[in-house]
Amino acid sequence: MIGRGVGIVRALDVESPFDENGISDTVTAHLTLRVNPTQGPAFTAVLDAVYALADAEKLTVGSHGPVRYLRSDPENTVGIETRLPELTVQQIYRAAAMN
């Protein structure tokens, strides 16, 4: 079963955009997230996410957004939700705050 929550960046390391071909349009960010789920206890997860260079430059400690995970293994299955309707995002934030 899939769970949802709000992930808050606690630590991050963004790879250099420079590679053997020059400058890359995308970079990998190594993130440590504190997840406040809509149901159940909060937990910490580590994941790698690929971002457009311009988006990666906006990442800071304290950045937050909706995440999804498998309830059977939450710490190891977190993924960042990027294409949710605004109403769904609001529902996730409200449910996480009330949990």
VMD Tcl script that draws the C-alpha trace (Angstrom):
set ca {
  {0.00 0.00 0.00}
  {1.23 3.49 -0.86}
  {1.54 6.18 1.81}
  {1.94 9.90 1.35}
  {3.37 12.70 3.42}
  {5.41 15.88 3.47}
  {9.16 15.55 3.08}
  {11.38 18.25 4.58}
  {15.01 18.48 3.41}
  {17.34 18.07 6.41}
  {20.59 17.62 4.44}
  {21.54 17.78 0.79}
  {24.50 17.38 -1.50}
  {24.13 18.33 -5.16}
  {26.56 16.85 -7.68}
  {28.55 19.17 -9.91}
  {26.91 19.97 -13.25}
  {30.30 19.65 -14.96}
  {31.10 16.31 -16.57}
  {33.36 14.99 -19.33}
  {31.10 16.62 -21.96}
  {31.02 20.07 -20.40}
  {28.07 21.26 -18.36}
  {25.04 19.04 -17.85}
  {21.39 20.18 -17.90}
  {20.60 17.86 -14.98}
  {22.24 16.99 -11.68}
  {21.68 14.39 -8.99}
  {20.85 15.62 -5.50}
  {21.50 13.34 -2.53}
  {18.76 14.22 -0.03}
  {18.05 13.37 3.58}
  {14.35 13.95 4.24}
  {12.34 14.02 7.42}
  {8.94 12.69 6.38}
  {5.75 13.66 8.17}
  {3.28 11.08 6.85}
  {-0.47 11.47 6.60}
  {-0.71 8.31 8.78}
  {1.80 6.82 11.19}
  {5.03 7.98 12.81}
  {7.49 10.40 11.20}
  {10.67 8.89 9.75}
  {13.92 9.82 8.01}
  {14.75 8.71 4.46}
  {17.76 9.14 2.18}
  {17.28 9.29 -1.58}
  {18.81 10.48 -4.81}
  {16.73 12.63 -7.13}
  {17.54 14.05 -10.56}
  {16.77 17.73 -11.05}
  {17.11 20.24 -13.85}
  {20.10 22.41 -12.98}
  {17.92 25.51 -12.40}
  {15.64 23.56 -10.03}
  {18.56 22.04 -8.11}
  {19.92 25.52 -7.42}
  {16.67 26.30 -5.53}
  {17.07 23.35 -3.14}
  {17.88 24.33 0.43}
  {17.69 22.76 3.86}
  {14.10 23.30 4.91}
  {12.66 22.91 1.40}
  {9.58 20.69 1.49}
  {7.06 18.97 -0.71}
  {4.81 15.95 -1.06}
  {6.35 12.48 -1.08}
  {5.10 8.93 -1.54}
  {6.42 5.65 -0.15}
  {5.50 2.03 0.38}
  {4.08 1.58 3.87}
  {5.79 -1.79 4.13}
  {9.25 -0.17 3.83}
  {8.89 3.62 4.17}
  {12.51 4.62 4.82}
  {13.79 2.84 1.71}
  {11.03 3.61 -0.80}
  {10.46 7.38 -0.61}
  {9.91 9.15 -3.90}
  {9.19 12.81 -4.54}
  {5.73 13.62 -5.91}
  {6.04 16.11 -8.76}
  {2.77 16.02 -10.66}
  {-0.11 16.29 -8.25}
  {-3.15 18.55 -8.52}
  {-3.01 21.51 -6.11}
  {-6.04 20.21 -4.19}
  {-4.28 16.88 -3.55}
  {-1.13 18.69 -2.34}
  {-3.25 20.72 0.10}
  {-4.93 17.54 1.38}
  {-1.54 15.88 1.97}
  {-0.23 18.89 3.92}
  {-3.40 19.07 6.04}
  {-3.41 15.34 6.79}
  {0.31 15.35 7.69}
  {-0.22 18.31 10.02}
  {-3.11 16.56 11.75}
  {-1.27 13.23 12.12}
}
mol new
graphics top color blue
foreach p $ca { graphics top sphere $p radius 0.5 }
foreach p [lrange $ca 0 end-1] q [lrange $ca 1 end] { graphics top cylinder $p $q radius 0.2 }
display resetview
